[in-house]
Amino acid sequence: MTILEELEQRGARRAKREGEARALLRQLAARFGSVPAAARARIVEADEATLARWSIRVLSEPSIDAVLDGAAPRRTKKAGAASRHARAGGAG
């Protein structure tokens, strides 16, 4: 890969991340109203994986803080029961 190609890829990744951040900011504003400056700053600095996680969480969390600061994604009851079963030594 040439230096030019690498720079083009970096630019494309940055543009994608910036677009995802803008989309998340629009979602948050539509759902919760004005987005505080501190939240905006976190969103602008976030990586792609974090932006993707937050863009899903905005659908179900009760506040901007919960979207950005929430714990790991919640498990469904079915998934939780399967995990307990597996830990107890049960099959699949």
Helices and strands as residue ranges (DSSP letters): H 3-32, H 37-45, H 48-57, H 64-69, H 77-87
